[in-house]
Amino acid sequence: MDLGGFYAGRAVFLMLGGPSLTTNRLELLRTPGIVTMGVNNMWSVYRPNLWCCVDPPGHFIDTGWKDASVIKFVPQGCEKTKLHIKKKDGTFGLSTFTTNQMPGVLYFPRNSRFDHEKYLTEPTINWGNNGKAKDSLGIKGSRSVMLAAVKLAYYLGFKNVYLLGCDFNMKQRPGKVTPGNYAFKQGRTVSSVKGNNRSYRVLNQRFGALKLSFHKAGFNVFNCNPNSGLKVFPTVKFPEAIAKASAEAVKIVNTEGWYSHGKIKGPDKKKK
């Protein structure tokens, strides 16, 4: 099934994992007409309509995988990958289930050679660059699920993308493991924090290079976090984004006549 343009002209709220995600009134996302897409373990905070990952599937909570209300986009090659479960004693083990046994899972082809001139038009989903190889901007390495999610949003036909939980600023606090850098419980080591902050700097450069092609394609990205470290895209207040995205679906409609209007001559129809 080709899902290209499936949501043509609509808006989507792309929910990332930054702490600011929980500062929004997430109940507003239940407004008619709103479509949400999440990544990684943010679905422990809010179950989105759509979800994607690029890292090993076992990194993400199994209750999300089992939720049939969520359509999941997963890289090809992960069809037989086993999920993980967290035991009562806090340790992890392999699940008996693989991703292709979960409901609502679709697979996409990905690539690891970022080229800002081909990003929107190439037939595969880019998520950054491999190891020591240089991308089209001369940057080595660095990969991110956000690149894949934005490309998926474009492929699915969304015109406007509103970013939630896009903080782009991990802080290192005293101790070997730093808490508080996600909207959910997840500590990060010193090296992990440094690596993520480097990824944020790279993403600023890559999205900056993509702005021209986004503009030409009529594809718009807005950031609902005014304090975000991602400075490339314009900011918009969350309630304003909700109002714009839901405008067509929440208008009051008079139900009278909808079942029979095909049989009744309209007021401007000429009589023979």
C-alpha positions in Angstrom: 0.0 0.0 0.0 1.4 3.4 -1.0 0.7 5.9 1.8 2.3 8.8 0.0 0.0 11.9 0.4 -2.3 10.0 2.8 -2.8 13.1 4.9 -2.5 15.6 2.1 -2.6 19.2 3.2 -3.2 18.4 6.9 -1.2 19.3 10.0 0.6 17.0 12.4 2.0 17.5 15.9 5.4 15.8 16.1 6.0 14.9 19.7 9.7 14.6 20.7 11.0 13.5 24.1 12.2 16.8 25.7 11.0 17.7 29.2 9.0 20.7 27.8 6.6 18.1 26.2 4.8 17.8 29.6 4.4 21.6 30.1 1.8 21.7 27.3 -1.9 21.0 27.8 -1.7 17.6 26.0 -5.4 17.1 26.4 -5.9 19.6 23.7 -4.4 17.1 21.3 -7.7 15.2 21.6 -9.4 18.1 19.7 -11.2 16.8 16.5 -8.9 17.1 13.5 -5.6 16.8 15.3 -3.1 14.2 14.2 -0.1 13.3 16.4 3.1 11.6 15.6 5.6 10.5 18.3 9.1 9.0 18.5 10.8 6.6 20.8 9.6 6.3 24.4 7.5 9.5 24.4 4.5 7.2 24.0 4.9 6.5 27.7 3.7 10.1 28.2 1.1 10.3 25.5 -0.1 7.7 23.0 0.1 9.3 19.5 -1.8 8.4 16.3 1.4 7.7 14.5 4.9 6.7 15.8 8.3 5.9 14.4 11.7 4.7 15.5 15.1 4.1 14.0 17.0 2.5 16.9 16.6 -1.2 17.9 12.9 -1.8 18.7 13.8 -3.4 22.0 14.6 0.1 23.4 11.0 1.1 23.5 8.3 0.0 26.0 6.4 -3.0 25.0 3.0 -1.6 26.0 3.3 0.9 23.2 4.1 -1.8 20.7 0.9 -3.7 21.8 -1.3 -0.7 21.4 -3.4 -1.3 18.3 -4.5 2.4 18.2 -1.0 3.5 17.2 0.3 3.1 13.7 4.0 2.3 13.9 6.7 3.1 11.3 9.8 0.9 11.7 12.9 0.5 9.6 13.0 -2.4 7.1 15.2 -5.2 8.5 13.5 -5.1 11.9 10.7 -7.4 11.0 12.0 -10.3 13.0 13.6 -8.3 15.8 12.4 -9.3 19.3 11.0 -6.8 21.7 12.1 -6.5 25.3 10.2 -6.7 28.6 11.0 -5.2 31.9 10.8 -7.7 34.8 9.5 -7.0 38.3 13.0 -6.9 39.6 14.0 -4.1 37.2 16.0 -6.3 34.8 15.3 -6.7 31.1 14.7 -9.8 29.0 13.7 -10.8 25.5 10.0 -10.9 24.7 8.5 -13.8 22.8 7.1 -11.3 20.3 8.8 -9.7 17.3 7.8 -6.4 15.7 5.9 -8.1 12.8 3.6 -9.7 15.4 2.6 -6.4 16.8 -0.6 -4.5 15.5 -0.3 -1.6 13.1 3.3 -1.9 12.1 4.6 -0.6 8.7 8.2 -0.8 7.5 10.1 1.9 5.6 13.5 1.8 3.8 16.1 4.1 5.3 19.4 5.5 4.3 22.4 6.9 6.2 23.8 9.4 3.7 22.4 12.8 4.5 22.1 15.1 1.4 20.1 18.2 1.9 19.4 18.5 -1.8 17.9 15.0 -2.0 16.3 14.6 1.5 12.7 15.4 0.4 12.8 13.6 -3.0 14.8 10.5 -2.5 12.8 7.3 -2.2 14.2 6.3 1.1 14.0 7.8 4.6 17.2 9.5 5.8 18.1 9.5 9.5 21.6 11.2 9.3 25.0 10.0 8.4 27.1 6.9 9.0 30.2 7.0 11.2 33.2 8.8 9.6 31.5 9.6 6.3 30.8 13.2 5.5 27.4 14.4 4.5 26.5 17.0 1.9 27.5 19.8 4.4 30.8 18.2 5.2 29.6 16.9 8.6 30.7 13.5 9.8 28.3 11.0 11.4 25.4 11.9 13.6 22.0 10.3 13.2 18.6 11.1 14.7 15.0 9.8 14.7 13.8 13.4 14.2 15.2 13.5 10.6 13.3 10.3 9.8 10.1 11.5 11.5 10.1 14.8 9.6 10.7 13.1 6.2 7.9 10.6 7.1 5.6 13.6 7.8 6.4 15.1 4.4 5.9 11.7 2.6 2.5 11.2 4.3 1.4 14.6 2.8 1.3 16.8 5.9 1.7 20.4 5.0 2.4 21.8 8.5 4.4 20.2 11.3 4.2 21.5 14.8 7.1 20.4 17.1 6.4 19.5 20.8 9.1 18.5 23.3 11.8 19.9 21.0 14.2 21.2 23.7 17.6 20.5 22.1 19.5 21.2 25.3 20.6 18.4 27.6 22.2 19.4 30.9 24.8 17.5 32.8 24.2 17.4 36.5 26.5 16.1 39.3 26.8 12.3 39.1 27.6 9.7 36.5 24.0 9.5 35.3 22.0 12.6 34.6 18.2 12.5 35.1 15.6 15.1 34.0 16.6 15.4 30.3 13.5 13.7 29.0 9.7 14.0 29.4 9.9 10.5 31.0 12.3 8.7 33.4 15.6 8.0 31.6 19.0 8.8 32.9 21.9 9.8 30.6 25.7 9.3 31.1 28.1 12.2 30.7 29.2 10.9 27.3 25.6 10.4 26.2 24.7 14.0 27.1 27.7 15.3 25.1 26.7 13.1 22.2 23.1 14.3 22.2 24.1 18.0 22.4 26.4 17.5 19.5 23.5 15.9 17.6 21.4 19.0 18.3 24.1 21.3 16.9 24.3 19.1 13.8 20.5 19.1 13.4 20.5 22.9 13.5 22.9 22.9 10.6 21.0 20.2 8.6 17.6 21.7 9.1 19.0 25.1 8.3 20.2 23.7 5.0 16.8 22.1 4.4 14.8 25.3 4.8 15.0 26.3 1.2 13.7 22.9 -0.1 11.0 22.9 2.5 9.9 26.4 1.4 9.8 25.3 -2.3 7.8 22.3 -1.4 5.2 24.2 0.6 6.2 22.2 3.7 6.2 24.2 6.9 7.8 23.3 10.3 6.9 25.3 13.5 8.3 25.0 17.0 5.9 25.2 19.9 8.8 25.7 22.4 10.0 29.3 22.4 13.0 28.3 24.6 14.2 25.5 22.3 17.8 25.1 21.2 16.5 24.5 17.7 16.5 28.0 16.3 15.9 27.2 12.6 12.1 27.2 12.5 9.6 29.9 13.6 7.9 29.5 16.9 4.1 29.4 17.5 2.1 29.1 20.7 0.7 25.6 21.3 -3.0 26.7 21.7 -2.7 28.8 18.5 -1.3 25.7 16.6 -4.2 23.6 18.0 -6.7 26.2 16.8 -5.2 26.4 13.3 -4.9 22.6 12.9 -8.4 21.8 14.0 -10.3 24.8 12.4 -11.9 22.8 9.7 -13.0 19.8 11.9 -14.5 21.7 14.8 -16.8 24.2 13.0 -20.5 23.8 13.9 -22.5 22.1 11.2 -26.3 21.9 10.8 -27.1 18.2 10.4 -30.5 18.7 8.8 -30.9 17.4 5.3 -27.5 15.7 4.9 -29.1 12.3 4.3 -31.6 13.5 1.7 -30.0 16.5 -0.1 -29.1 14.4 -3.1 -32.8 13.9 -3.8 -33.9 17.5 -3.2 -33.4 20.3 -5.7 -31.1 23.1 -4.4 -32.3 26.7 -4.3 -30.1 27.6 -7.2 -31.0 24.7 -9.4 -33.0 25.7 -12.5 -36.4 24.1 -12.9 -36.9 22.4 -16.3 
